[in-house]
Amino acid sequence: MPHGATYSFSAATNWLQNHSQQQQMLQQCSNQLVLLLQVLGEIRPYLVGTGGGELILDSIDGPIVKIKITGPAANVMTVRVAVTQKLREKIPLIAAVQLL
């Protein structure tokens, strides 16, 4: 609550509940981001066998994750399919993976 503001008990309770819910949502998002980066880290070594390249997290838009694949691996269909499948398998909250 802002300093010096006067609120009723119920308003203060509502504020605390909303704040707590926001913190929980932020923690869940943070956990999912860490997991996403870990999964990308697990996949990266396999790109060497396809001539190299990099996986770069471009953005997250709700349940849609955008990943950029660079180098020769970007043109290998099995890499593209494997990245999509692995991410969706490890993180069920991902509805779609867009490869750039």
Secondary structure, DSSP 8 states (H G I E B T S, - for coil): --TT----HHHHHHHHHHHHHHHHHHHHHHHHHHHHHHHHHHHGGGGGGGT---EEEEEEETTEEEEEE-SGGGG-HHHHHHHHHHHHHH-TT--EEEE-
